[in-house]
Amino acid sequence: MFKRRRFPVEIILVCVRWYCKYGISYRDIVEMMQERGVDVDPSTIMRWVHRYAPELENRVRWYQGYRAASWRVDETYVRVGGKWKYLFRAIDKPIDLDAVMAGLDLA
């Protein structure tokens, strides 16, 4: 996947990740890389993003699993051990219980 590239794989992946995850402009990434001693052109980063971002997305999507677009949150107060606690749960669209969290003391 990274054969015959001038820059090391780690630099390419960092630039593509910063662009995709944080929405940083190509010129800002160039400036950040120059601070780290790497001289790269914005058009080079653009080519890396166009070349590697779709492939990285396909590889990462398997680990992320399914996420529904719609979420419901139920919240209430319950008494636990004589103390009031805030309880909430997040439920995704297929009604799979994803998280139940309690623990904020209200007293």
JOMOBEL-V300117 format. One record per residue. RES is the residue in one letter. PSI is psi in whole degrees, 0 to 359 (* if undefined). OMEGA is omega in degrees with one decimal (NA if undefined). D_FIRST is the distance of its C-alpha to the first C-alpha in whole Angstrom. Layout:
RES;PSI;OMEGA;D_FIRST + RES;PSI;OMEGA;D_FIRST
//
This chain:
M;324;-177.3;0 + F;25;-177.9;4 + K;148;176.3;6 + R;43;176.5;9 + R;142;-178.2;10 + R;323;-176.6;13 + F;153;176.2;13 + P;154;-178.5;12 + V;321;-177.3;10 + E;320;-180.0;13 + I;317;178.5;14 + I;313;-178.1;12 + L;322;178.4;12 + V;314;-179.2;15 + C;315;-179.9;16 + V;319;179.9;14 + R;314;178.9;16 + W;319;-178.8;19 + Y;314;-175.3;19 + C;319;-174.8;18 + K;318;-172.1;21 + Y;353;178.0;24 + G;31;179.9;24 + I;143;179.2;24 + S;160;179.5;24 + Y;320;-178.6;22 + R;325;175.8;25 + D;322;177.4;26 + I;320;177.2;22 + V;315;179.6;23 + E;318;179.3;26 + M;323;178.8;25 + M;325;177.2;22 + Q;324;175.6;25 + E;335;179.1;27 + R;7;175.5;25 + G;17;179.7;25 + V;122;179.6;21 + D;110;-177.9;22 + V;151;-177.6;20 + D;147;178.2;21 + P;325;179.5;21 + S;330;176.5;19 + T;317;178.2;16 + I;320;177.7;16 + M;317;178.1;17 + R;321;177.6;14 + W;316;-179.0;11 + V;315;179.6;13 + H;327;-176.7;13 + R;316;-168.8;10 + Y;337;-177.3;9 + A;314;179.1;12 + P;321;179.9;12 + E;319;177.8;9 + L;321;177.8;11 + E;317;179.1;14 + N;322;-178.8;14 + R;325;-177.6;12 + V;328;-176.6;15 + R;325;-179.0;18 + W;322;-178.4;18 + Y;333;-177.8;20 + Q;330;-179.6;22 + G;182;-177.6;24 + Y;135;173.8;26 + R;127;178.8;28 + A;153;179.7;31 + A;341;-175.8;32 + S;135;179.1;35 + W;149;173.5;37 + R;140;178.5;40 + V;124;173.5;42 + D;138;179.0;45 + E;146;-179.4;47 + T;174;173.9;50 + Y;136;177.8;53 + V;155;177.9;54 + R;122;179.8;56 + V;117;179.5;55 + G;33;178.7;57 + G;359;179.2;59 + K;143;177.1;57 + W;132;179.3;55 + K;147;175.2;51 + Y;127;-177.4;49 + L;132;173.2;47 + F;158;176.2;44 + R;145;178.5;42 + A;131;-177.3;39 + I;129;177.4;38 + D;179;-170.4;36 + K;316;178.3;37 + P;10;177.9;37 + I;46;169.0;39 + D;128;-179.6;37 + L;115;-176.8;39 + D;323;-176.9;36 + A;138;171.1;38 + V;122;-177.0;41 + M;137;176.0;42 + A;161;172.9;45 + G;353;179.6;47 + L;117;178.1;48 + D;134;-179.8;52 + L;348;-176.7;54 + A;*;NA;57
//
